[in-house]
């Protein structure tokens, strides 16, 4: 008797199982769970089913897109920077595992997109509402148990940390607002309420990274998408009105939070001890001490982290690949929510974050998730047997469709 795995015999059931597991994984980010617990959910409900449903055809179709290959080559470059690291580190194997986890994320989303699962129709409209509800619960717990100045630091290493919660709330709110004309009147009212709550959460958590991300998103939409300028201007006006009615002193009291000093110290170390072109390698310990009792464990910027680990060459590669992804995606109306989400993430990570090779954390929602969706859509469109729609910018042969 021949043995076969049930999920392999029924691709539709396998995709449905993956979709349910992935939705549970995303929902886990909103719960006060430890990073390890979220990781275990990802391994059990997402990666494990993927292993049993993956085949050679899926891998071939996934890698038919040059953008997919460029993105994972970029992540591989960051890992390979261990080769010229100035320090010994035992983190090579853990970072190799994280690279495979991120590769698995891309494959899972590609399987879901290719099978027609309504990822965008579920995630984009539901996320701002669920984030607002979860944020209210988190803030009630934070601010009832701790004094205001210290409350924003509670829950370190958890997604419920309000430092990151504000950025996530801003990113998914922007993604839903971009599709404003596509929503019903009832949902628009719910969305406006959720956005108001999320703005309050951003203010209470003193999340300037979130405000920077929103600013980058608004500025980008104003520059490159004339048809969405009304939305960008409306958001800018709402933020301006908010600035007039609230007390911004708690938000401004911390100044720049050592950011210029951190970046200058990191740059000086790269220039003096390593190579400005190739950086210090991923094995280096990025910790610096600005004051006798003030140790900082990472560069506090994704972009500066690229300089530290991969040098100016790594930073240029990161910006170039992201630019190619955004350039291709801005042409496609249905991808604009994910573009907006990514733009907020790219803005927020200007002043926070470390290396790209991370286990499931806030960076996944702000950067890796939208990038994975955009790449999956491009890979799906390049499949020879994919349905061709006239005028689809993702298909080079779309113009020939009559």
Helices and strands as residue ranges (DSSP letters): H 6-9, H 11-28, H 35-42, I 43-47, H 48-53, H 56-62, H 66-80, G 81-84, H 92-114, H 119-145, H 148-151, H 162-178, G 180-182, H 185-204, H 208-224, G 226-228, H 229-245, H 249-252, H 259-273, E 288-291, E 294-296, H 302-329, G 333-335, H 336-348, H 362-363, I 364-368, H 369-382, G 398-400
